């Protein structure tokens, strides 16, 4: 049986229920159980979860109260799964704040875990026993994918491109960020789709740039190395609640035109017109593979493999990449194999009803349930 923490949305909870159906049943927990009797690991688990919580308290009192809550949630989750060792823990994302200690409590109780999350492709979801995004189970060795595809033509062709057939830019929640068409054929540029500043992709996996602000500063400095006539085109995330207009205006000014903000043109129109994409670890970087664009990755990403992308691990590496903008490249064969792996193995198919309910392919769900159990057994 699967015990899952309710996501309080039709999409999340129907997805969980669908996974639970494959496991033979499930129990939805409306809240994380609480226990005020600690374990030796309680303080460390709570501190780690607090450090990556999406909402950081501004006052000392609120921070203390939130820490105590997360501490009690860890204890409660661990005791719950200790009492129910036959259950599999599942929740949405599960790598920050309270949901992190829910899954940490399950791990320390010795039960299998499954992490759910949106996938970067339409009609797919993430369901992984290790974690989501950079913490997921996608191998980091390029040789793995070559071996996986050896002798199998269906694992080497262009079938993966069907995943991008219905790819559309995210609808904007902001009046100052749009998705309009425009002619961008005048000058060569590299495109930067900014991410939500407080998203776990940034706070946990931002790498050496550390933040969206840090990325903008790094780009402003590195833009000096661009070839004559080139520029970096930047677009804010359409779901970001805080505008970076002032910061971007200052960066534009100090770059002397080498950084330009375009918040109105459709995201994928800018990808299509670009000579390459720069990202910390945005899904748009991965989606740029459908447009055969070179990609520069600055942070931690499951697709930050040499050959798939160019990994720029520090400021000097970013400057070198800018200086070599005209010759940026990638390995098409490795990309095809990698994307076929994501298509055929990693991201399970789901169907969505007009009402927003999600059903996962039951064979794919069972494969991941078996993998979650095996991870505990070994």
N, C-alpha and C positions, 0 to 999 in steps of 0.2 A: 504494500500500500504506500501511496505517496502522501505526505503531509506537506501542503504548500501554504505559504503565507499569501493571503488574498492581496491582489493588486488593486482592487477597488476600481476596476474598469472592465468593460465588456470584453475588450480584446485580450487583456492579460488573463482574466479569470477563465474565459472560455478556452484559451490556449492551455492553461494549467489543467483544466478539467479533461481536455482531450488527451493530454499526456497521461493523466491519471487513469483514464479509461484503458489505455494500452497496458498499464501496470496491474489492472484488475481491480482498481478502486482508489479513491483518494479522500482526503479530509482537508477541508479548507479551514485554516486558522485565521480568524478575523484580526487577532492581535498576537504579538510575540508574548509568550508566557513570561512572567516576572518571578524572580526569586532573589531574596536579599541575603541569601547564604552563599558566600563566595567560594571560588576555587583558586588554587595557586596561580592559575593563568588569567584570572578575571581582570585584574588591573591592566595587564599588558594588552589583552584583547580589546578592552574598552578604549584604551589610549590610542591604539592603532586605528580603531574605527572612528573615533572622534577626529583624528588628524585628517581624515579624508571625507568627513561628512560634508554633504553639499551645502548645508546651511550652518555657518559657523556663528555661534553666539557672540554678541558684541560686549556683553557685560560678564564680569567674573561670576556673579551669582547664577546667571542663566547657564553659563558654561558648567558650573559645578553641578547644577540640577540635571543638565543634559547628560553629563558624564555618569551620574548616578543611575539615570534611567537606562542608558546603554549597558552599563555594568550589570544591572538587574536583568536586562533582556538576555545578555549572554548567559547568565546563570540559569534563567528560566528555560531558554532553548536547550541548553545542555542537559538539564534535568529531564525535560520532556522527552528528548530522544534517548536518554539513558533508560527511561521507563518503557520506551517503545523502540527497541533495537531493530525491529523488523520493518521500520518505515524508512522511506527515502525522503530527504529534505529537498524542497524546491522553492525557489522564489525568483522574483524579477531582479535582474542585475546582480544583487547580492555581494557587491564589492565595496560598498560605502556605508557608513553610519549604522543604523539599527539593523538593516538587512544583512550587513556584513557579520555582525555578531550572531544573528540567527543562524547563518551558515557556518560560522566558526564554532558555535556551540554544537551543531550537528557533527562537524568534523571531529571535534574533541570527544564526542560521545561515540565515535566510531561507526556512524551510519553513512550510507551513500548520499551524494548530493547532485543536484541538477540545477544549472543556472540558465534562466531564460532571458532573452533580450531580442530587440528588433535586429534584423539582418540588413545589410546594405543593399539588398536586391529585392525587387517586388516578388511577392509570393513565397518568401522564405522567412525563417526565423532562426535565432540561435538557441540551441539547447545543448549544453556542454557540461560534462562532469567536472571540469577543471576550473571554469570561469568564463568570462565573456571578454571580447575584444582582445587586448594584448595578453590577457591571462588565459585565453582559451587553448584548446588542444591542437591547433594547427602547428605542424612541425616547423622548426626554424632552419632546417638544413635543406638548401636547394637540391642536394643530391637525393633526398627522400622522394621528391616529386619525380625526378628522372627515373628512379627505380620503380616507383609506383606505376608509371606509365609504360615501362618497357614492354614491348611486344603487344601492346593493346592500342590499336588505331583509334578506338573510341575515346581514349584518354589523351589523345594528342591533337585532335582536330579542333574545329571552331564551334563545336556544340555549345560551349560555354557562353557564346555571345547571345544566345537566346535569353539568358538571365537579364540582359540589359535592354530587351526589346521594349518594355513598358516603363523605362526609366524616365522620370520627369522631375523637374526641380521642385523642391519643397515649397509649399504654399507659405507666403510670408505672413507673420503675425504683426508686422510693423509697417506703418505708412511710409517710412523712409527707405524701405528695402523692397524692391519689386522683382518681377520676373518678365521683363519686356524683351522683345527682340530688337536687335540693333546690328548695324554693319560695323564689324571690328577689324576690317581687313587692311587698315591703313599702316600700322606699325607692328613689328614683332614684339611679343610680350610673353611673360610667364604669369600664370594666374594663381592667385592665392585665395581660396575660399576659407575665410576665418571660421573658427568653431565657437561654440558657446563657452564663454570664459570660465564658468564654474562647473562645467561638465567634468565627470570623472575621467574622461579621456585626456583632459588637460591637467587636472589636479593630481592625477596619479601617474600619468604616462607622458607628461610634457617634455621629458628629457632635459637637455641642457638649456633650452630656451625658457623652460619653467612655467610659462604662461603665455596667453595671447599677447599681452603687452610686451613681454620679452621677445616674442617672435617678431612683432612689428619693429622693435628697436633693432633686432638683428638684421632684418631685411633692409632697413634704412641704411645701415652701415655697409652691408654687403652689396647693395645696389650700385655702389661706386665702381664695382668690378665688371658690370654688365658691358657687353659690346656696344659700340656707338649706335645710337638709334633705338636701342631696346629699352623697355620699361617693365616694371612689375605692376600688375593690375590686381587690386584687392577688393574683395566684397565681404561685407559683414554677414554674419549668419542670420537668416530670416527669422529664427526663433529666439535670438538673444534678447533678453529683456533690457539690457543696459547698452545704450549707444556708445560707440567708441569714436564718435565724430571728432571730438576735440583732439584726442590722441592721434588719430589718423591725419587730421589737418596739420598738426605739428610735424608728423613724419613726412608728409608730402612736401612741406616747406623746406625741411633740411635736406631732402633728397634731390632738390632742384629738378623736379619733374620725372625722376626715375621711379617714384612710387605714385600711383594714381588710384584713386578710389572710384569704383563703379558699383554702386549699390542698386542700380536700376535694371541692368541687363541680365537676362536669364542666366542662371548659373551654368547650365550645360552649353549654352551658346558661347559663353566665355571659355569654357573648357575646349570646345570644338575649335574656336578661333585661335587658341593659344599655341605656343611652341613647347609648352610644358606646364606642369602644375607643381606648386610647392605647398606642402602641408605639414602639420605636426603629426597627425595621425587620422585625419578626417576620412570618412567613408567616400567623400568626393574624390580623394586621391586614388582609392581603389577603383571607383567607378570610371575614372579617367582611362583605365585600361581598355574600356569599350571603344574609346576614341583613339587608341594607339598613341597615347601621349607619354613622353618621358615624365617621370614623377620624382621629385626630391622630397625625402622624408626627414624631418628634423627630430621627431620624438620616437617613442616606442609604439610600434604597430605590428600586428601579426603579419603584415605584408611587407615589412621593412627588410627584405632580403636582397642582397646584391644580385643584380641581373634583372630582377623584377622592377626595382627602383634604384635611384641613387641615394644612398644613405649619407647624410651630412651630419656628422656627429659632433661638430663644434663650429665656432665662427669661421675659422680658417677654411674648413671644408666647405662651408656655405659660400664663402668668397670664391673659392676655386670653381665651384659649380656655376656661379654666376659668370665668371670669366669664360667658362667653357659652354655657355648657353647655346651657342650655335651648333655644338656637336653632342648635346645630350642624347643618350640612346638607352636602349634596353634590349633584353634577350627575348625575342618573340616566342621562341619555342618553350622557354621556361615559363613565360607568362601563360601560354596556352595550357600547359600541363598544370600549373598552379590553379588556374581558374577552373579547369575541368575537375580538379580535386574539390574545390569549394562547391562546385555545381553537383557533383555526383556523390560526395561523401559528407562534407562538413555542414552545409546549410540545408536543413530538411525542408521539403515542400510543405506548404500550408495552403488551405483554401479559406477564403473569407466570404461570409454571407453578406447580403445587403444590410443586415442589421449590425454588422461589425463583429460577429462571432468568428473565432478562428478554430479551425480543425487541422491538426497535424497529421501527416501521413503516419498511419499506425505502425508500419514496419520500421520507419525511421525512428519513431519514439521508442519502440522496443529495443532497437540497436543501442540507443543511448542509455536506456535503463540498464541493460546488460553491462555496458561499459562503466557506468557509475558503480555498480556492484563489484565489478572486477577490480576497479581502482581501490576499493576498500580492502578487498581480499588480498591484494598484493602490496 
